[in-house]
């Protein structure tokens, strides 16, 4: 299986969709009179802890990405399931962080005109804190995804192995051609 990096535009798209959803929720709350904006204080705390755990897991996987065999021999064997789970967690955290940052950002945008009211000023503060934590989680997800990449193994598909094989083919062809011309009597000059 080959994992690919999450494209940059998916973070932009998740943020944009989050902004639209947050603005829609805030507008609906304004129309219906339901207090739907804001974030409980536990939300940024849980998101910050989640980001810290995913970063720690990514740093543990990053230890195995060294090509130095001496350093690698000192480590316990890498569990592929743990590495794959960490990569998925990093991807999910990055996209969820982008979407939630947009969500809280949309609520902030819609709440700013009502900022003088105490409810909205408190909601704006809550959303700003949650939005900052979500942006940090998105960054942790992107960096964690980078930390989980494994260097190419020198197998048949490695660029270095392909280049060496090509050089060997050229060298073999050149050697074969020079040997043919040296043993072919038609190419020898008469003295």
C-alpha positions as CSV (number, residue, x, y, z in Angstrom):
1,X,0.0,0.0,0.0
2,X,1.2,3.4,-0.8
3,X,0.1,6.4,1.3
4,X,0.1,9.8,-0.2
5,X,0.4,13.2,1.4
6,X,-2.9,15.0,2.0
7,X,-3.1,17.7,-0.7
8,X,-3.0,21.3,0.4
9,X,-6.3,22.1,-1.2
10,X,-8.2,19.6,1.0
11,X,-7.3,21.8,4.1
12,X,-8.5,24.9,2.3
13,X,-11.7,23.1,1.3
14,X,-12.3,21.8,4.8
15,X,-11.8,25.3,6.2
16,X,-14.1,26.9,3.7
17,X,-16.9,24.3,4.3
18,X,-16.4,24.8,8.1
19,X,-16.8,28.6,7.7
20,X,-20.0,28.2,5.7
21,X,-21.4,25.7,8.3
22,X,-20.4,27.9,11.2
23,X,-21.9,31.0,9.6
24,X,-25.1,29.0,8.8
25,X,-25.4,27.7,12.4
26,X,-24.9,31.2,13.8
27,X,-27.5,32.7,11.4
28,X,-30.0,30.0,12.3
29,X,-29.4,30.6,16.0
30,X,-29.9,34.3,15.5
31,X,-33.2,33.7,13.6
32,X,-34.6,31.0,15.9
33,X,-33.4,32.6,19.1
34,X,-31.5,29.4,20.2
35,X,-28.1,30.0,21.7
36,X,-26.1,27.9,19.3
37,X,-22.8,29.9,19.0
38,X,-19.8,29.4,21.2
39,X,-17.8,26.4,22.5
40,X,-17.7,25.0,26.0
41,X,-14.3,25.4,27.6
42,X,-13.8,21.6,27.6
43,X,-13.7,21.6,23.8
44,X,-10.4,23.4,23.4
45,X,-8.9,21.4,26.3
46,X,-9.8,18.1,24.7
47,X,-8.6,19.2,21.3
48,X,-5.3,20.4,22.7
49,X,-4.8,17.1,24.5
50,X,-5.7,15.2,21.3
51,X,-3.2,17.2,19.4
52,X,-0.5,16.5,21.9
53,X,-1.1,12.7,21.9
54,X,-1.0,12.6,18.0
55,X,2.2,14.6,18.0
56,X,3.8,12.3,20.5
57,X,2.7,9.3,18.5
58,X,4.1,10.8,15.3
59,X,7.4,11.6,17.0
60,X,7.6,7.9,18.1
61,X,7.1,6.7,14.5
62,X,9.7,9.3,13.3
63,X,12.4,7.5,15.2
64,X,12.2,4.7,12.7
65,X,12.6,6.8,9.7
66,X,16.4,7.1,10.1
67,X,18.5,5.2,7.5
68,X,21.4,4.7,10.0
69,X,21.4,0.9,10.7
70,X,23.1,1.4,14.1
71,X,20.4,3.7,15.4
72,X,17.6,1.5,13.9
73,X,19.1,-1.7,15.6
74,X,18.8,-0.1,19.0
75,X,15.0,0.4,18.6
76,X,12.3,-2.2,19.2
77,X,10.7,-3.5,16.1
78,X,8.1,-1.1,14.5
79,X,4.5,-2.3,14.6
80,X,3.1,-1.6,11.2
81,X,-0.4,-1.3,12.6
82,X,0.8,1.4,15.0
83,X,2.6,3.3,12.2
84,X,-0.5,3.1,9.9
85,X,-2.8,4.2,12.8
86,X,-0.6,7.1,13.6
87,X,-0.5,8.2,10.0
88,X,-4.3,8.0,9.8
89,X,-4.7,9.9,13.0
90,X,-2.4,12.7,11.7
91,X,-4.4,13.0,8.5
92,X,-7.7,13.0,10.4
93,X,-6.4,15.6,12.9
94,X,-5.2,17.9,10.2
95,X,-8.5,17.8,8.3
96,X,-10.7,18.0,11.4
97,X,-8.6,20.8,12.7
98,X,-9.1,22.7,9.5
99,X,-12.8,22.1,9.4
100,X,-13.3,23.0,13.1
101,X,-11.2,26.2,12.7
102,X,-13.5,27.2,9.9
103,X,-16.5,26.2,12.0
104,X,-15.5,28.4,14.9
105,X,-14.2,31.1,12.5
106,X,-17.6,31.3,10.8
107,X,-19.3,31.7,14.2
108,X,-16.9,34.5,15.1
109,X,-17.7,36.3,11.8
110,X,-21.4,36.1,12.4
111,X,-21.1,37.1,16.1
112,X,-18.9,40.2,15.6
113,X,-21.7,42.6,14.7
114,X,-23.4,41.6,18.1
115,X,-20.2,41.8,20.1
116,X,-21.4,44.4,22.5
117,X,-24.0,42.0,24.0
118,X,-22.5,39.9,26.8
119,X,-23.6,36.6,25.4
120,X,-22.0,37.2,22.1
121,X,-18.8,38.7,23.6
122,X,-18.4,35.5,25.7
123,X,-19.2,33.4,22.6
124,X,-16.6,35.3,20.5
125,X,-13.9,34.7,23.2
126,X,-14.8,31.0,23.4
127,X,-14.7,30.6,19.6
128,X,-11.4,32.5,19.3
129,X,-9.8,30.1,21.8
130,X,-11.3,27.1,20.1
131,X,-10.2,28.4,16.7
132,X,-6.6,28.9,17.8
133,X,-6.5,25.4,19.2
134,X,-8.0,23.9,16.0
135,X,-5.4,25.8,13.8
136,X,-2.7,24.3,16.1
137,X,-4.2,20.9,15.7
138,X,-4.3,21.3,11.9
139,X,-0.6,22.2,12.0
140,X,0.2,19.2,14.2
141,X,-1.6,17.0,11.8
142,X,0.3,18.3,8.8
143,X,3.7,18.1,10.6
144,X,2.8,14.6,12.0
145,X,2.0,13.4,8.6
146,X,5.4,14.6,7.5
147,X,7.0,12.9,10.5
148,X,5.4,9.6,9.6
149,X,6.9,9.3,6.1
150,X,9.3,6.5,5.7
151,X,12.4,6.9,3.5
152,X,12.5,4.8,0.4
153,X,13.9,1.4,0.8
154,X,16.7,0.4,-1.6
155,X,14.5,-2.0,-3.4
156,X,13.9,-2.5,-7.2
157,X,11.7,0.6,-7.3
158,X,14.2,2.9,-5.5
159,X,15.5,5.8,-7.7
160,X,19.1,5.0,-6.6
161,X,18.7,1.3,-7.6
162,X,17.1,2.3,-10.9
163,X,19.9,4.7,-11.7
164,X,22.5,2.0,-10.8
165,X,20.8,-0.6,-13.0
166,X,20.7,1.8,-15.9
167,X,24.5,2.5,-15.5
168,X,25.2,-1.2,-15.3
169,X,23.2,-1.8,-18.5
170,X,25.1,0.9,-20.3
171,X,28.4,-0.4,-19.0
172,X,27.5,-3.9,-20.0
173,X,26.5,-2.7,-23.5
174,X,29.7,-0.7,-23.9
175,X,31.8,-3.7,-22.7
176,X,30.0,-6.0,-25.0
177,X,30.5,-3.6,-28.0
178,X,34.2,-3.2,-27.2
179,X,34.8,-6.9,-26.8
180,X,33.0,-7.6,-30.2
181,X,35.2,-5.1,-32.0
182,X,38.3,-6.5,-30.4
183,X,37.6,-10.1,-31.4
184,X,36.0,-9.4,-34.8
185,X,38.6,-10.0,-37.5
186,X,36.8,-7.7,-40.0
187,X,37.4,-4.8,-37.7
188,X,41.1,-5.5,-37.2
189,X,43.5,-3.5,-39.3
190,X,45.9,-5.3,-41.6
191,X,49.5,-4.5,-40.9
